[in-house]
Amino acid sequence: MNRRVLLFGFGISLPLLVLLGFAFQHDPQIVESPLIGRPAPDFRLADLDGNIVDLAELRGRPVIINFWATYCPPCIVEHPLLMAGARRWQGEIHFLGVIFQDDPDLIAQFNAEYGRWGPSLIDADGGVAIAYGVYGPPETFFIGRDGVIVDKAIGAVSRDQLLDVANRMLAQPAPATG
C-alpha cells in the first residue's frame, strides 16, 4: 500500500518539478518587445516649457526615449547614468524623457534639484506610452538613425546596455536623403 502511494506521489511530483524547472529558465523581466525592428511610433509632445518635440523631425540621429516618473525608485537610480550619457553623446544622440503618469510640477522640481538629461515630455493622455506598450517606468527605447527601434530596456537601464546600444546606433550609417 505504501509503495503505491509513494509511486503515485512520485508520478505526480516529477512532471510538476520538470514543468517548474522549465518556468525558471525564463527571466520574467526579459520581455521581447514586438516593436524591436519596427519603426518607432511617431509623436508630438510638449516639454515642460511648452516647446513641441516631434519625433519624426529627429530622424537622422539616434534617439533614446526613457519613460520615467519621480515616484519610481529605479528611475532615480538610472538618472545619473542618463545624465552622463546625455553629456557624453551631446550632439550625437537625442535623449528624451516621457513623463509616465506623474505630475509635471514634480518633474520640474526633480529636474531643478538633480539636473535634467533631456526634455521631459508631457504625455497627458498616456497615448504615447500606450503606443510603445509601456507597462510601467522605467522603460527605455533605443531608436536608430532610420527611426527603427533597435533595443528596449525594462527597468533601470544598465551602463553596459547603454554603452553597447549607443555604440551600435552610432555605428549605423546615416539614412540616405533625397
Secondary structure, 3 states (H helix, E strand, C coil): CHHHHHHHHHHHHHHHHHHHHHHCCCCCCCCCCCCCCCECCCCEEEECCCCEEEHHHHCCCCEEEEEECCCCHHHHHHHHHHHHHHHHCCCCCEEEEEECCCCHHHHHHHHHHHCCCCCEEECCCCHHHHHCCCCCCCEEEEECCCCEEEEEEECCCCHHHHHHHHHHHHHCCCCCCC
